[in-house]
Amino acid sequence: MRLKIAVPDLVSNSYFPAVAAVELGFCAEQGYDASVELIFPVDRAYAAMRDGDIDFVAGSAHSALAAFPEWRGAKLLCAQAQGMYWFLVMRADLNPVRGDLSVVKGRRIGAAPWVEMGLRSLLAAGGVDIDRDDVTIAPVPGAVGSTVNFGLSAAKALEGGLIDGFWANGMAAELAVQRGVGTVVLDARRGDGPAGAFDYTFASLAASDRLIANQPEAAAAAVRAVVLAQAALRDDPDRATAIGERLFPPSEAKLIATLIERDLPYYSASIDPASVAGMNAFCRSHGLLQGEPAYEDIVAVQFSPLWEGR
């Protein structure tokens, strides 16, 4: 049986555990022929899962609400990594300082749909009023279509002067910094921003309730494959390079092992109830969630023994 896993950004470290689960052969070891499909933006990926066009989404956990209101019809199977994983990067010639949000005033910031909500919350918590301070947060010019890798588009747009900053993945941030065109202002995963920002969202693997009910063995296989991929990358981050050489442009392929090694402290498949509570609070603050769904309404807890490789 063939399984299709959607990712909203392929040339990225954000969803690499799911990509590695396929590329390192762990899905095949579990008895499934799996493939990764780029579907951007993330709400389209979840809509494709809702419609039965793909089997799993490896994307931002909170974004499942785009296609599954109040978490009806989908569950999170495991985490790919812990914590909100995007960076605010501003033009280096603006002389930005880490943690100083005044640099965003009057500026254009590129951010993908649904992803941008995390930035809006961080700016509000930092005293920035988007309307009063004339901050424009919008998709990156040209970042449309099913073949777009948003992070690469964001880094290129910053270098070309089309935007003043971006809120995107670690690959985009690293490219901008190495090219001397960008400076990291916020990294919520590593402590920037208000208390609780870490738990706004995280990179997850999700499936529909329909798949979980009808093909529980496929859901379990996908979780096992992600856990095995996380372990393999922890043991040898350089295994990411060969994957990057198959899937990424050359410059990004050279960077991926370094980015994966940097993310290893967050490589855990577990989904903590406190993280889900934090995500729910974040979603309610944006009007994405009205009710109070229980942890078991959001997480497929029957697979939790697999998170530790059991």
C-alpha positions in Angstrom: 0.0 0.0 0.0 1.2 3.5 -0.8 1.0 6.3 1.7 1.2 10.0 0.8 2.6 12.5 3.3 2.1 16.2 2.6 4.6 18.8 3.7 4.0 22.6 3.2 7.8 23.3 2.8 10.2 20.7 1.5 13.5 22.4 1.4 13.5 22.9 5.1 14.6 21.5 8.4 11.2 21.9 9.9 9.6 18.8 8.6 12.7 16.8 8.0 11.9 13.9 10.3 8.9 13.0 8.2 11.0 13.4 5.0 13.7 11.3 6.5 11.2 8.6 7.5 10.6 8.1 3.8 14.0 8.8 2.4 15.9 6.6 4.9 13.6 3.7 4.2 11.9 3.5 7.6 8.4 3.6 6.1 9.4 0.7 3.8 10.7 -1.2 6.8 7.2 -0.9 8.3 5.8 -2.4 5.1 4.6 0.7 3.3 5.6 2.4 0.1 5.5 6.1 1.1 6.1 9.4 -0.7 6.3 13.0 0.3 4.3 15.6 -1.6 4.8 19.4 -1.4 1.5 21.1 -0.8 1.7 24.9 0.0 0.3 26.6 2.0 -0.3 24.4 5.0 -4.1 24.9 5.0 -4.2 23.3 1.5 -2.3 20.4 2.8 -4.8 19.8 5.6 -7.7 20.2 3.1 -6.1 17.6 0.9 -6.1 15.2 3.9 -9.7 16.0 4.8 -10.6 15.3 1.2 -8.8 12.0 1.1 -6.2 13.0 -1.4 -3.3 12.4 1.0 -2.9 10.3 4.1 -0.8 12.4 6.5 0.2 16.0 7.0 3.6 16.8 8.4 3.1 20.4 9.2 2.3 22.9 12.0 0.0 21.3 14.5 -2.4 24.3 15.0 -3.0 24.6 11.3 -5.1 21.4 11.3 -8.0 23.7 12.4 -8.0 25.1 8.9 -9.7 22.0 7.6 -10.9 20.3 10.9 -12.8 22.9 12.9 -12.8 22.3 16.7 -10.5 19.3 15.9 -13.4 17.3 14.5 -12.2 14.6 12.1 -8.4 14.7 12.7 -5.8 13.8 15.3 -2.1 14.4 15.9 -0.2 11.2 15.8 3.2 12.4 17.1 5.5 15.4 17.1 8.3 15.8 14.7 10.0 18.2 17.1 9.1 20.3 20.0 8.3 24.0 20.1 7.4 26.8 17.6 10.1 26.6 15.0 10.0 29.8 12.9 12.4 32.8 13.0 11.8 36.5 12.6 14.6 37.7 10.3 15.0 41.4 9.4 17.2 43.1 6.8 20.7 43.4 8.1 21.1 47.0 6.9 18.3 48.0 9.3 20.8 47.1 12.1 18.3 44.9 14.0 19.1 43.8 17.5 18.1 40.4 18.9 14.8 40.8 20.7 14.2 44.5 19.8 10.9 44.6 17.9 11.0 48.3 17.2 12.7 47.3 13.9 9.4 46.0 12.5 7.6 49.4 12.6 6.7 50.6 9.2 8.2 47.4 7.6 6.9 44.7 5.2 7.3 41.2 6.6 6.7 38.1 4.6 5.0 35.2 6.3 2.9 32.2 5.0 -0.8 31.8 5.7 -1.5 30.3 9.2 2.3 30.5 10.0 1.9 34.3 10.4 -0.3 33.9 13.4 2.6 33.0 15.6 4.4 36.2 14.6 1.3 38.3 15.2 1.1 37.0 18.8 4.8 37.6 19.4 4.6 41.2 18.2 1.4 41.9 20.2 3.1 40.5 23.3 6.1 42.7 22.6 4.0 45.9 22.5 3.8 46.2 18.7 0.4 47.3 17.4 0.3 46.2 13.7 -2.1 48.9 12.6 -0.7 51.7 14.7 2.9 50.8 13.9 2.2 50.3 10.2 3.5 46.7 10.1 2.5 44.8 6.9 2.5 41.0 7.3 1.7 39.3 4.0 2.7 36.3 1.8 6.0 36.7 0.1 5.7 38.0 -3.4 5.9 35.1 -5.8 5.4 32.5 -3.1 2.4 30.8 -4.8 1.7 27.4 -6.3 2.3 23.8 -5.4 6.0 23.9 -6.2 6.9 26.7 -3.9 9.3 26.2 -1.0 8.4 29.2 1.2 11.6 29.5 3.1 13.7 29.7 -0.1 11.3 32.2 -1.5 11.4 34.3 1.6 15.2 34.4 1.7 15.4 35.3 -2.0 12.8 38.1 -1.5 14.7 39.6 1.4 17.9 39.6 -0.6 16.1 41.2 -3.5 14.6 44.0 -1.4 11.0 42.9 -1.9 10.4 42.6 1.8 12.1 44.0 4.9 11.9 40.8 6.9 10.4 37.4 7.1 8.9 34.9 9.5 10.0 31.5 8.2 12.0 28.3 8.9 15.5 27.7 10.0 16.7 27.1 6.4 15.5 30.6 5.3 17.1 32.2 8.4 20.4 30.5 7.8 20.5 31.4 4.2 19.8 35.1 5.0 22.4 35.2 7.7 25.1 33.5 5.7 24.5 35.7 2.8 24.8 38.8 5.0 21.3 40.1 4.1 19.4 39.2 7.3 19.7 39.2 11.1 17.7 37.0 13.5 15.5 39.1 15.7 13.3 36.4 17.3 13.7 32.6 17.8 10.8 31.5 20.1 12.1 28.0 20.3 15.2 29.2 22.0 13.7 31.6 24.5 12.8 34.8 22.6 9.4 36.3 23.1 6.9 35.9 26.0 6.5 33.0 28.3 4.4 30.4 26.5 5.4 31.3 23.0 7.3 28.0 22.7 3.9 26.2 22.9 2.0 28.2 20.3 2.5 25.3 17.9 5.0 22.6 16.9 5.8 20.4 13.9 3.5 17.3 14.0 2.3 14.4 12.0 -1.4 14.3 11.7 -4.0 11.9 10.2 -7.7 11.9 9.7 -10.0 10.1 12.1 -11.1 8.1 9.1 -7.6 6.8 8.4 -7.0 6.1 12.1 -10.2 4.1 12.3 -9.9 2.2 9.0 -6.1 1.8 8.8 -4.7 1.9 12.3 -1.7 -0.2 11.3 -0.8 2.5 8.7 -1.0 5.2 11.3 1.2 3.2 13.7 3.7 2.5 10.9 4.0 6.2 10.2 4.7 7.0 13.8 7.3 4.3 14.1 9.0 5.5 10.9 9.2 9.1 12.3 10.6 7.9 15.6 13.2 5.8 13.8 14.1 8.8 11.6 14.6 11.0 14.7 16.8 8.4 16.3 18.9 7.9 13.1 19.4 11.6 12.8 20.4 12.0 16.5 22.9 9.2 16.0 24.4 10.7 12.8 23.1 14.1 11.6 25.3 13.8 8.5 22.8 11.3 7.2 20.7 14.3 6.3 23.2 15.4 3.7 22.5 12.6 1.3 18.8 13.3 1.5 19.4 16.9 0.9 21.5 16.1 -2.2 18.6 14.2 -3.6 15.9 16.7 -2.8 17.4 20.2 -2.3 19.4 22.7 -4.4 23.1 22.3 -3.8 23.6 25.2 -1.4 20.7 24.1 0.8 21.9 20.5 0.7 25.2 21.6 2.2 23.4 23.3 5.1 20.8 20.7 6.1 23.0 18.5 8.4 24.1 21.6 10.4 20.5 22.7 10.8 19.4 19.2 11.8 22.2 19.0 14.4 21.1 22.3 15.8 17.5 21.0 16.2 18.4 17.7 17.8 17.6 18.9 21.4 14.0 19.2 20.2 13.7 15.9 18.5 11.1 14.1 20.5 7.9 12.4 19.2 6.0 12.9 22.4 3.1 15.4 22.6 2.8 16.8 26.1 -0.6 17.8 27.5 0.9 21.1 28.6 2.0 21.8 25.0 -1.5 21.0 23.7 -3.0 23.3 26.3 -0.7 26.1 25.2 -1.5 25.6 21.6 -5.2 25.6 22.4 -4.9 29.0 24.2 -3.0 30.4 21.2 -5.7 29.1 18.8 -8.4 30.6 20.9 -6.6 34.0 21.0 -6.8 34.0 17.1 -10.5 32.9 17.0 -9.5 29.5 15.5 -11.0 27.5 18.4 -14.1 28.2 20.3 -14.5 25.1 22.6 -12.4 23.3 25.1 -11.4 20.0 23.4 -9.7 17.5 25.7 -6.2 16.3 25.0 -7.7 13.0 23.8 -9.8 14.9 21.3 -6.6 16.3 19.7 -4.0 13.6 20.1 -4.3 9.9 19.1 -3.2 8.7 22.4 -3.4 5.0 21.4 -0.1 5.6 19.6 1.7 7.2 22.5 3.6 4.0 23.5 5.3 4.3 20.1 6.7 7.7 20.8 9.5 6.2 22.9 10.1 3.4 20.4 8.1 0.8 22.2 
